Amino acid sequence: MTQPAHADDRLIVALDVPDAVSGLELAGRIGDAVSFYKIGLGMLTGGGLALANELKAEHGKRIFLDMKLFDIGATVEAAVRGLAQFDLDFLTVHGDPHVVRAAQEGKGGTDLKILAVTILTSLDRADLDSCLVKPGPVEDIVLERAAKALGAGADGLIASPHEAAAIRALPEAAGKLIVTPGVRPAGSALGDQKRVATPAEAIGKGADHVVVGRPVWQAEDPRAIAQAILMELPAPAAG
């Protein structure tokens, strides 16, 4: 199941399954069609770190650990220092500047990319009101948080595809990664996501990577769905 060098890693498949055994089985069914996997907080107690290590070390996959860390700086720094030893690729933290700075300290000289969360794609303005977040359009708040997180040293951002183009236009975003969840292939159910787009739309708006979960892992043939998503993506920019 080793990944060929030409695989398109712009598609990240979220292994939102209960445990590492299920995750490894799903990755086996998908095979070499996907080179990049996201392992989230929901699988942490189900062997998520072990799965990350196995997919990385034994199958040559890239790994996005989606922990969305948030705590005092010293605790975030310690947590990231521990995670950085596993040679993973992406790690999410909340985009508050003190959290981002601590995460950067924790990763040290490793290649781990710290990605900051702006506003979760499952939230809309009514949700932000309930959380006592200041008034204003969601996109404006996302852009403010994005600029502050990048200014604090984030390697990239997690953001809805609807904000990707505006974030890409920020001066602070030059050379930074944009990863978009809330992506659904055409015809898919929205699930609990409220700010969504198709994978091709997200890439077209400036995203470097798109994250797709349920439409792949709930499919009868997850490999075929992953391949269909990749076929939708615009050709990579010449570099």
Secondary structure, DSSP 8 states (H G I E B T S, - for coil): ----TT--TTEEEE--SSSHHHHHHHHHHHGGG--EEEEEGGGGGGTHHHHHHHHHHHH--EEEEEEEE-S-HHHHHHHHHHHHTT--SEEEEE--HHHHHHHHHHHTTS--EEEEE-S-TT--HHHHHHTT--SS-HHHHHHHHHHHHHHTT-SEEE--HHHHHHHHTSGGGTT-EEEE-SB--TT---TT-SS-B-HHHHHHTT-SEEEE-HHHHTSSSHHHHHHHHHHHS------
